[in-house]
Each structure stands twice: as C-alpha cells, then as structure tokens.
Amino acid sequence: MLIKGVTLRGLEVFETLAKTGSVALTAQATGLSQPAVSQQLRNLEKALGADLVDHGRRPMVPTSAGRNFLARTHAVLSELRLAQSELSMMDLSHLPALSIGLIDDFDNDLTPRLATALAESLTECRFKMITASSHDILRAIETDEIHLAVTATTGAPQDGLTEFPLVQDPFILVAPKGFFASQSEAADQLNQLPFLRYAADQLISQQIEAQVQALQLEFENRFEIGSHLALMAMVARRIGWAVTTPLGYMRAARFHDEIEAFPLPFGTAARTISLFASKDWADDLPRTVAQTTQGLIKRQMVDPCVARLPWLAQEFTLLDTPT
C-alpha cells in the first residue's frame, strides 16, 4: 500500500520536474496549473519526509534523496505505463464491472501496480481487487463472486474455468543467515532447529507437507504460523527454519539481511501460479490480463530474485499460457 500522500500524479509531477527543472514547464507537460504542480510536490515531500528538489536553485535539481527516489519513480511509472499499454489495445468500454482476486504473495508489489493499470484502463468500469489465501480465492471464483483469480493451483481440474499458467514457483529452504555452513550440509543439520510450518489450513502448507510425507521424513511439529511475514520474522530471529517459495522469499525483502535461501534439501517440488477465468468470457480480456500479470511477475519478482539467487534461474520461470 502506498504511503498516504504518495500518489501517481505526484510521482509524475516529480519525474517531469526533475527532467525540466521548471514548475512552469512541468505544468505545461502535465496539464496542471503551476500551483497544482507545487502542491503535488509539497504533498509528496511531506509524505516522504524529505526534500526531493533544491527549491533555492533555478533550474531546480534533485537533491541527493531526490536522485535516489527518482530511480524508483522511473521504475514504478515505467511498469505502470507498460501494463497500461498492454491493456489499452483492448476495447473495454463494454465492461461494466470487473473483480479480481489475487493471492497475498503479491500484495506488496504486484497487486498495486496491476490494480492501477487496470483501473486507469477500465475508466468506465466498476473495479474491485481483493487479496486472500489460495483456498479463498479459488472458492470465490468457483462461486462466481469474482471474475478472475490469480492463485496457486491445487493440481485438480477446475471445472468450468479456463486456466492461464503464469509462473512455476519452486519450494526452497530458508534459514537464519549463517546457520547452515553450506548447501551440502543443510540436509544433515535440519534437526538442529525446529521446522516452522505454515498453518495447516493453507494450501502452501498442504503442498509442503505432501512433499515431506512422500519422502517419509519426520520433523518436530511444534510451530504452525498463519502469517507468512511472521514466519519469515521467526526465521530471521533464529527460532527455526522454514520451507517457502521464491515468491514468498521476495515478499519478505525486509528480512533478506537476516535469512538465507537454499535449494530444497529433500527432493524437488514446485507449485504453479495461474490465472483462472470463467469459460463464459467471449473476448480476450482474461488472456490479456494474464499476459500483463506475467510481465509484472517477471519484472518485479523473477528477474530480481534470480539476480539475488542465480541457482533459481532454471526453476523459477514463467510458464506458457494456452493460445
């Protein structure tokens, strides 16, 4: 969720002002009045608690903090413009309402960007987006409560739904930083710390447990955690180790300095993240939303994760969607 006061209009104003150095030229480029440009900049600086430009210089130039924030601003606006361009090729004027459910693995980065791109493309449409667990998202689309669902798959056929596979999300081990001396020693050291499990009613927990049971492994069943970030926090505090996925690892970016990721030391397994839509759709909207979502996943999740964990390059991959 954006900090209150950080708006897309404010980001656009700051990006343009950093380029032009002039309130007047920024007003001309954005179609706003000069007072409105100044107000947007003040609101953004107040929300961030820092001056983004040197107000005493003409032309205006970004401060040190402004230069750092400008790089992020370029990235965010670039993602949104790309997503909007993909959606703008469609005639969506006929659509009165659209509701999408997404698993909460995406609620930090992908969901706000997809929501913004869709909402600005569907200007005449009543738009709703929710985040929830995989079980809840699947239940919602099966009962026609939502139109589209981005969720982990159960592996079972989904009658009445069209599936657009998005990404393969392999299971990986996460442990306190430095606890395991090496990847090869991790399997022999697992019993030195408790196994921190996801809550048993979560689909990811059931898929992990199926892998553990298939290999006839036994771990102490002491901790069961319903919140993903709480689970990662417990790993960071050296309470135990856990099994998650690259999407889960990237969602826990705040803990990256305190946790370490390894390939799963007992077998290999992965879950599939797909977009589901009712077979009643007569146009290409579900496929276009799937392609847009897939692009955001690649740029926001896969590419930065593989850059940090190169050993995931062959496993954390996008999937082909049906033609």
C-alpha positions as CSV (number, residue, x, y, z in Angstrom):
1,M,0.0,0.0,0.0
2,L,1.3,3.5,-0.9
3,I,2.1,5.9,2.0
4,K,-0.6,8.4,2.4
5,G,0.3,11.4,0.3
6,V,2.3,9.4,-2.3
7,T,0.1,9.5,-5.4
8,L,0.7,8.6,-9.1
9,R,0.1,12.2,-10.0
10,G,2.7,13.3,-7.5
11,L,5.2,10.8,-8.9
12,E,4.5,12.0,-12.5
13,V,5.0,15.6,-11.4
14,F,8.3,14.9,-9.6
15,E,9.6,12.9,-12.6
16,T,8.7,15.7,-15.0
17,L,10.1,18.4,-12.7
18,A,13.4,16.6,-12.3
19,K,13.6,16.5,-16.1
20,T,12.6,20.1,-16.9
21,G,13.8,21.9,-13.7
22,S,10.8,24.2,-14.0
23,V,7.4,24.4,-12.4
24,A,6.1,26.2,-15.5
25,L,7.3,23.6,-17.9
26,T,6.1,20.8,-15.7
27,A,2.6,22.4,-15.6
28,Q,2.7,22.6,-19.4
29,A,3.7,18.9,-19.7
30,T,1.3,17.5,-17.2
31,G,-1.7,19.7,-18.0
32,L,-1.8,21.0,-14.4
33,S,-1.7,24.6,-13.2
34,Q,1.5,25.8,-11.6
35,P,0.0,26.0,-8.1
36,A,-1.2,22.4,-8.6
37,V,2.3,21.3,-9.6
38,S,3.8,22.9,-6.5
39,Q,1.1,21.4,-4.3
40,Q,1.7,17.9,-5.7
41,L,5.4,18.2,-5.0
42,R,4.9,19.5,-1.5
43,N,2.5,16.7,-0.7
44,L,5.0,14.1,-2.0
45,E,7.9,15.6,0.0
46,K,5.8,15.8,3.1
47,A,4.7,12.2,2.8
48,L,8.3,11.0,2.3
49,G,9.8,13.4,4.9
50,A,12.5,14.7,2.7
51,D,13.1,17.5,0.1
52,L,13.3,15.9,-3.3
53,V,14.5,19.1,-5.2
54,D,16.6,22.1,-4.3
55,H,13.9,24.7,-4.1
56,G,16.5,27.5,-4.0
57,R,18.1,26.8,-7.4
58,R,16.9,27.6,-10.9
59,P,16.5,25.4,-12.7
60,M,15.5,23.1,-9.9
61,V,17.7,20.0,-9.5
62,P,17.0,16.9,-7.4
63,T,18.6,16.6,-4.0
64,S,20.6,13.5,-3.0
65,A,17.4,12.0,-1.6
66,G,15.6,13.1,-4.7
67,R,18.1,11.3,-7.0
68,N,17.7,8.1,-5.1
69,F,13.9,8.3,-5.2
70,L,13.9,9.3,-8.8
71,A,15.3,5.9,-9.8
72,R,12.4,4.2,-8.0
73,T,9.9,6.6,-9.5
74,H,11.2,5.9,-13.1
75,A,10.8,2.1,-12.4
76,V,7.3,2.3,-10.9
77,L,5.9,4.6,-13.7
78,S,7.6,2.5,-16.4
79,E,5.9,-0.6,-15.1
80,L,2.5,1.0,-15.0
81,R,2.9,2.5,-18.5
82,L,3.9,-0.8,-19.9
83,A,1.0,-2.6,-18.2
84,Q,-1.4,0.1,-19.4
85,S,-0.1,-0.1,-23.0
86,E,-0.8,-3.9,-23.0
87,L,-4.4,-3.3,-21.7
88,S,-5.1,-0.3,-23.9
89,M,-5.1,-2.4,-27.1
90,M,-8.5,-3.8,-26.0
91,D,-11.9,-2.2,-26.3
92,L,-13.1,-2.4,-22.7
93,S,-15.9,0.1,-23.0
94,H,-18.5,-2.6,-22.8
95,L,-17.3,-3.9,-19.4
96,P,-19.5,-2.6,-16.5
97,A,-17.6,-4.3,-13.7
98,L,-14.5,-6.4,-13.1
99,S,-13.4,-8.1,-9.9
100,I,-10.1,-9.9,-9.5
101,G,-8.8,-11.9,-6.6
102,L,-5.0,-12.4,-6.1
103,I,-3.1,-14.4,-3.5
104,D,-1.5,-12.3,-0.9
105,D,2.0,-13.3,-2.1
106,F,1.6,-10.3,-4.5
107,D,0.2,-7.7,-2.1
108,N,3.5,-5.8,-1.7
109,D,4.5,-5.0,-5.2
110,L,2.4,-6.6,-8.0
111,T,-1.1,-6.1,-6.8
112,P,-1.0,-2.3,-6.5
113,R,0.6,-2.0,-9.9
114,L,-1.8,-4.3,-11.7
115,A,-4.7,-2.6,-9.9
116,T,-3.6,0.8,-11.1
117,A,-3.1,-0.3,-14.6
118,L,-6.5,-1.9,-14.8
119,A,-8.3,0.8,-13.1
120,E,-6.9,3.5,-15.4
121,S,-7.6,1.4,-18.5
122,L,-11.1,0.5,-17.3
123,T,-12.2,4.1,-16.9
124,E,-15.9,3.4,-17.2
125,C,-15.8,0.1,-15.2
126,R,-16.6,-0.5,-11.6
127,F,-13.4,-2.2,-10.5
128,K,-12.6,-4.3,-7.4
129,M,-9.5,-6.2,-6.4
130,I,-9.0,-8.4,-3.3
131,T,-6.1,-10.3,-1.8
132,A,-6.6,-13.5,0.1
133,S,-5.4,-17.1,0.5
134,S,-5.4,-19.5,-2.4
135,H,-8.3,-21.5,-0.9
136,D,-10.4,-18.4,-0.5
137,I,-9.6,-17.1,-4.0
138,L,-10.4,-20.4,-5.6
139,R,-13.6,-20.7,-3.6
140,A,-14.6,-17.1,-4.7
141,I,-14.2,-17.7,-8.4
142,E,-15.9,-21.1,-8.2
143,T,-19.0,-19.4,-6.7
144,D,-18.9,-16.5,-9.2
145,E,-18.0,-14.0,-6.5
146,I,-15.1,-12.7,-8.6
147,H,-14.4,-12.7,-12.4
148,L,-10.7,-13.5,-12.4
149,A,-8.4,-15.3,-9.9
150,V,-4.6,-15.3,-9.6
151,T,-3.8,-18.2,-7.3
152,A,-1.7,-21.2,-6.6
153,T,-3.3,-24.3,-8.2
154,T,-4.3,-27.4,-6.4
155,G,-3.4,-29.7,-9.2
156,A,-7.0,-30.9,-9.5
157,P,-9.1,-29.9,-12.6
158,Q,-11.1,-26.8,-12.2
159,D,-14.4,-27.5,-13.9
160,G,-16.0,-24.5,-15.7
161,L,-12.8,-22.5,-15.5
162,T,-10.1,-21.6,-18.1
163,E,-6.6,-21.7,-16.7
164,F,-3.7,-19.5,-17.8
165,P,-0.5,-20.7,-16.2
166,L,1.7,-17.8,-15.1
167,V,4.8,-19.0,-13.2
168,Q,6.4,-22.0,-11.7
169,D,7.2,-21.3,-8.0
170,P,9.6,-23.9,-6.6
171,F,9.9,-24.8,-2.9
172,I,13.1,-23.6,-1.2
173,L,14.6,-23.7,2.2
174,V,15.0,-20.5,4.2
175,A,17.2,-20.5,7.4
176,P,18.8,-18.0,9.7
177,K,21.7,-16.3,8.0
178,G,24.9,-18.3,8.6
179,F,23.3,-21.2,10.4
180,F,24.0,-23.7,7.7
181,A,27.6,-23.8,6.8
182,S,26.8,-24.8,3.2
183,Q,24.1,-26.1,0.9
184,S,25.5,-29.6,1.1
185,E,25.4,-29.6,4.9
186,A,21.9,-28.2,5.2
187,A,20.1,-31.6,5.0
188,D,22.2,-33.0,7.8
189,Q,21.6,-30.0,10.1
190,L,17.9,-29.6,9.8
191,N,17.1,-31.2,13.1
192,Q,19.3,-28.7,15.0
193,L,16.5,-26.1,14.7
194,P,12.7,-26.5,14.6
195,F,10.7,-26.7,11.4
196,L,8.5,-23.6,11.3
197,R,5.3,-24.6,9.3
198,Y,2.7,-22.6,7.6
199,A,-0.8,-23.0,9.1
200,A,-2.2,-26.4,8.2
201,D,-5.3,-24.9,6.5
202,Q,-3.2,-23.1,4.0
203,L,-2.7,-24.6,0.5
204,I,1.0,-24.0,0.6
205,S,1.3,-25.9,3.9
206,Q,-0.6,-28.9,2.5
207,Q,1.7,-28.9,-0.6
208,I,4.8,-28.8,1.5
209,E,3.5,-31.5,3.9
210,A,2.7,-33.7,0.9
211,Q,6.4,-33.5,-0.2
212,V,7.6,-34.2,3.4
213,Q,5.3,-37.2,3.7
214,A,6.2,-38.6,0.3
215,L,9.8,-38.8,1.4
216,Q,8.8,-40.3,4.8
217,L,10.6,-37.5,6.6
218,E,9.8,-36.6,10.2
219,F,10.3,-33.2,11.8
220,E,9.2,-31.8,15.1
221,N,5.7,-30.3,14.8
222,R,5.9,-27.5,17.3
223,F,5.3,-24.3,15.4
224,E,2.5,-23.5,13.0
225,I,2.3,-19.9,11.7
226,G,-0.7,-18.4,9.9
227,S,1.2,-15.2,8.7
228,H,3.9,-15.5,6.1
229,L,5.8,-12.4,7.3
230,A,5.6,-13.6,10.9
231,L,7.0,-16.9,9.7
232,M,9.9,-15.2,8.0
233,A,10.5,-13.0,11.1
234,M,10.8,-16.1,13.2
235,V,13.4,-17.4,10.8
236,A,15.3,-14.1,10.9
237,R,15.2,-14.3,14.8
238,R,16.8,-17.8,14.6
239,I,13.9,-19.6,16.0
240,G,13.8,-22.2,13.3
241,W,13.9,-22.8,9.5
242,A,11.1,-23.0,7.0
243,V,10.1,-24.1,3.5
244,T,8.7,-21.3,1.3
245,T,9.0,-20.3,-2.4
246,P,10.8,-17.6,-4.3
247,L,7.6,-15.5,-4.3
248,G,7.5,-15.8,-0.5
249,Y,11.2,-15.0,-0.2
250,M,10.8,-11.8,-2.3
251,R,7.8,-10.8,-0.3
252,A,10.0,-10.9,2.8
253,A,12.6,-8.4,1.4
254,R,12.8,-6.7,4.8
255,F,14.4,-9.8,6.3
256,H,16.9,-10.6,3.5
257,D,19.9,-9.4,5.5
258,E,18.9,-11.9,8.3
259,I,17.8,-15.0,6.3
260,E,19.4,-17.3,3.8
261,A,17.9,-19.3,1.0
262,F,18.9,-22.7,-0.3
263,P,17.6,-25.3,-2.7
264,L,15.2,-27.7,-1.0
265,P,17.4,-30.3,0.6
266,F,14.8,-33.1,0.4
267,G,13.7,-33.7,-3.2
268,T,12.4,-31.1,-5.6
269,A,8.9,-29.7,-5.8
270,A,7.1,-26.6,-7.0
271,R,3.7,-25.0,-7.1
272,T,2.1,-23.4,-10.1
273,I,0.6,-19.9,-10.0
274,S,-2.2,-19.4,-12.6
275,L,-4.9,-17.0,-13.6
276,F,-8.4,-18.6,-13.7
277,A,-11.3,-17.2,-15.6
278,S,-14.9,-18.4,-16.3
279,K,-15.3,-20.1,-19.6
280,D,-18.1,-17.6,-20.3
281,W,-15.7,-14.9,-21.4
282,A,-16.2,-14.1,-25.1
283,D,-13.2,-11.8,-25.5
284,D,-9.5,-11.8,-24.8
285,L,-9.6,-9.9,-21.6
286,P,-8.6,-12.9,-19.3
287,R,-5.6,-13.7,-21.6
288,T,-4.5,-10.0,-21.8
289,V,-4.7,-9.7,-18.0
290,A,-2.8,-12.9,-17.7
291,Q,-0.1,-11.6,-20.0
292,T,0.1,-8.3,-18.2
293,T,0.3,-10.1,-14.8
294,Q,3.0,-12.4,-16.2
295,G,5.0,-9.4,-17.3
296,L,4.8,-7.8,-13.9
297,I,5.8,-11.1,-12.2
298,K,8.9,-11.3,-14.4
299,R,10.0,-7.7,-13.9
300,Q,9.0,-7.4,-10.2
301,M,9.7,-11.0,-8.9
302,V,11.5,-13.4,-11.2
303,D,14.3,-11.1,-12.5
304,P,15.3,-9.5,-9.2
305,C,15.1,-12.9,-7.4
306,V,17.3,-14.7,-9.9
307,A,19.8,-11.8,-9.8
308,R,20.0,-12.5,-6.0
309,L,19.7,-16.3,-6.1
310,P,21.2,-17.4,-9.5
311,W,20.7,-21.0,-8.8
312,L,16.9,-20.5,-9.2
313,A,17.3,-19.5,-12.9
314,Q,16.1,-22.8,-14.3
315,E,13.3,-23.4,-11.8
316,F,11.7,-20.0,-11.0
317,T,10.3,-19.5,-14.5
318,L,7.4,-18.2,-16.4
319,L,5.0,-20.7,-18.0
320,D,3.4,-20.9,-21.4
321,T,-0.2,-19.8,-21.5
322,P,-2.6,-21.6,-23.8
323,T,-3.2,-20.0,-27.2
